[in-house]
Amino acid sequence: MVVPRDPPPWTVTLVCGASGVGKSTVARLLAARYGVPLAEADDLVTGIKAVTTAEQQPVLHYWDTHPEAAGWEPEKIADLHLAVAEALRPAFRAVIADHVEGPAPVLLEGDYLVPDLVGGFGGAVRAVVVSEPVADQVVANYRAREPGSGVPRGRALISALVERRLAERAADAGVPVVAARPWADAVDRIDRALRAGNQLDNPI
């Protein structure tokens, strides 16, 4: 059991990272350490899609309306992934702002979170990008999460492309990028990186 200790002085923690890097496991343990609720960005995406149409939010619904997109080149899929993240930005910022105003501490994790969401909240929001640069490990993570699914290596390549983009944005926002492995001390390393601060309060 993880005993909560040293709650952070900020209100909202964002755990960002490409799909399959292991961020969900890390986020669960980090939320337990901080003694705060864990929220899944994917749940917000599901809710938003349920109350919008493809006409209202074409980018957000693109995967559903264009199934052929799954066969695109990895670079183009990564571009679409980040376009969806930008379409979701106003919704994520509204949720973050509500928690900051509360204040109501929370840890939010998900594939569509981008590190520069920290900007404009006066230090009340901190983020980390969880990284896994080894494609074979990403494939192994997928297979452990989705046994029997026959995960194609192309998914790991897409993950690597998205991770590279997130790392670039993290550098601009002063947000740390922390390796997911070794697993044994991942939470300790991520906690230290978050507490070290230096995250820029960029304008919205």
Secondary structure, 3 states (H helix, E strand, C coil): CCCCCCCCCCCEEEEECCCCCCHHHHHHHHHHHHCCCEEEHHHHHHHHHHCCCCCCCCCCCHHHHCHHHHHCCHHHHHHHHHHHHHHHHHHHHHHHHHHHHCCCCEEEECCCCCHHHHCCCCCCEEEEEEECCCHHHHHHHHHHHCCCCCCCHHHHHHHHHHHHHHHHHHHHHCCCEEECCCHHHHHHHHHHHHHCCCCCCCCC
